[in-house]
Amino acid sequence: PRDGGSALEVPRPRPLDERQRRRLETLPVSAFRAYLACPYRFYLRYALGLEVLDDRLDEMDGRLFGTLAHAVLQRFGESEVRASSDEERLRAWLDGCLEDEARARFGARPLIAVSVQVEMLRKRLGAFARWQAARAREGWRIVAVEHEASSTLATSAGEVAFRGRIDRIDARGEELCVLDYKTGERALGAREAHGALEGERWVWSDLQLPLYHVFARELASR
């Protein structure tokens, strides 16, 4: 009843079995953000392995939109045109790749909302082509895409292994640059995207950047 409160009793966390403990032995970088946001939801997702299912979607959600963009950019980073500084050549290649990936996922006649989203992504990839051409002229070259990395982190509960997938690594001489593609509607700075104010103190709300710094430091030492 509306005035009687919820009849759902939220299950309390229980001691983990062996399989659940193994799930927590190595965590993805994104798990730290989930834990900082809500330890209980972290428990549901990473200890129990629960996921949200929804069959009502009639357009791409943020996750699927990002997956489509990453698929195109991964193929670009592995392609023969990745070193080109010709913006038009890059744009044409990205257009063709997007068509292939979208057709494979949504068929030849996708829903109208999906078609609009694909066109939105096409515009973003056009801006990427312009940026990439300038970057190639500056001497940066792509040396790895979807690079698997892992390390350990010392915590009050002991060492925790964590893993991540770096979208792209560029090199210029002895310089290395780690890139992580974002597909949100707004371009956020590092502090806004990965932190928050608690009173007058700024704190991390997402440990992706500091953990990627660990990866980058280890890459540079090789």
N, C-alpha and C positions, 0 to 999 in steps of 0.2 A: 504493500500500500504506500501511496505517496507520503502520507504523514507518519508512517511507521518505521521509516528507515529501511536500509537494505536487508534483505533476507539472506544475502550471500555472506557466508563466513569465509574470510580470506584465510587460506591455509597457512599455517606457520611453517617456517623452514624446518626441515628435519635433517638429522645427521646423514651425510652423503654415503652412498655405497661406493664400491671400488670403481665402477664404471664412471660414476659422476665425478669422483675425485680425479680420475684420469683426464676428464674434460678440462679441468682447471690447471693441469700441469703446465700447459702452454697456452697463452691467451693471445688473441689478435690485438693490435693496437687499439681498435675501436672499443674493446671491452673496458678499458680504463675510463673512458668517457661515460659508458653505461653505468659503471660502478659509482662514479662521482655523482651522477644524476640521481640514481636510485639503487641502493644495494639490493633491495628486494627484487626489482625487475632484473638486475644482474643475475641474481640467484636463479630466477625462473628461466632466463635465456641461456646462461652459460653453464650452470650446474645441472639443471633439469633438461636442457635442450629444447625448450618450448619455443614455438614460433607463432606469429600471427598469420592467420589464413583469411583471405577475403576474396570471394568470387564475384563481387559486385562491381569491380572496376570496369569502366567503359573508356578509360584513357590511361596513359602512362602515369604512374605515380613517380615521385622523385627518385626512388631507387631504380626503377626500370629505365627512366630517362637517363640517369647517370650511367647505367650499365650499357645502354646503346652508345652513348658518347664515348665511354672508355673502350668499347669494342672497336670503334672506328679509329680512335687515337692509338690503340695498341697496334692495329694493322698498319697504320701510317708509320709508326716507329720501327716496324720490321720491314718496311717496303724499300724499293729501290729509289724512291723519290725523297726519302727523309732528309737527305743532305742538300736538296735543291734550295736555291734562293729566289726562284721564279714564283712569285705570288700566284699568277694565273695557273701555272702548272699544278701547284699545290692545291688550289681551290678546286680545279677540275678533278683531281684524283680523290679528294675528300668527298666531293659530291657523288662520284661514282661508288665509292665505298659505302657511303651512307645509304644509297639506294639499295645496294646488295644486302646490307645488314637489316634494314627496315623490312624489305620484302621477305627475308628469311624468317623474321619474327612475326610479322603481321599479315603476310600475304599480299596479293596484288591489289586488293581493294580493302584497305584498312578503314576503321571507323573514322568519321570526320575529325573528331577530336584528336585522334592519333596522327592523322595527316597534318593537322595544324602544328602539333608538337614537333613532328619531323621537320617541318619548314622552319620552326624556331631554332632547332638544332642546326639546320643548314646555315642559318645566318651566323650563329656562333662559330661554326667551323670556318666560315668565310673570314671572320675576325681573327681566328686562330691562324689561318693561312697567311694573313698579313703580318702577324706577329712572328710566325715561324720563319718567314722569308727574311725579315730583318735580323732575327737571331742567327740564322745561318751566315748572313753577311758579316756579323760580328765575330765569327770564327767558332761558334759553339757547334758541337756535333753530338748526335745521340749515340750513346754507347750501350744503353740497356733500357728495356721497357719491361714492365711487370716483373721487376726484380724481387725475388723472394729473399727476405732478410730475417735474421733472428738474433736474439741476445738475451741477457738476463738482467734483472733489476733487483737490487737489494731492498727489501722492505722489512718492517717490524715483525712480519710473520715468516721471514726467511727469503731466500731467493725465489723470484718468480720468472719463469721463462716467458718471453713474449715474441711474437712474430708479426711481420708486416709485409705488404707488397708495395714496393715503391713504383709509382706509375712510370717514372722516367728518370734517367740519370744522364746528364750532359757533361761533356768535358771540353775544356779549352786550355791546351798546354797542361800544366799541372793542376789547374783548377777543376773542381767537381761541383756540380749543381744538382741538387735533388729537387724534382718537381712533383707536385701532387695536384692532379686536375680536380677542379671543383665545378659543379654544374648548377649551383643555386641561382636564384633569381637576382640576388644582389652580390656584388663583389665586396667581400668583407676583409678588413685588415686582420693581421694575426691576432692582435689583442682582442678585437671585437668577436672574432670567430672562435677563439680558443680560450677565452677567459671571461671573468665577470667580477664585478665589484661586490665585496662583502663589507658593508659599511664604507670605510675609506680605504680599504685594502683591496688590491687587485690580486686575484688568485686564478690558477689554472682551472678551467672546467673541462678541458679536453687535453690529454697528454700526448696527442699525436706529434706536435712539433718537437717537444723535448725528446721523445722516444726516437723520432726520425733523426734527431741530432746524434743520438747514440749510434744509429745505423751509419750515418754519414762519416762519423769519426772513425768507425771501424773500417769502412770502405777506403778512406783516405790513408789508413795505416798499412794497407796491403801492398 
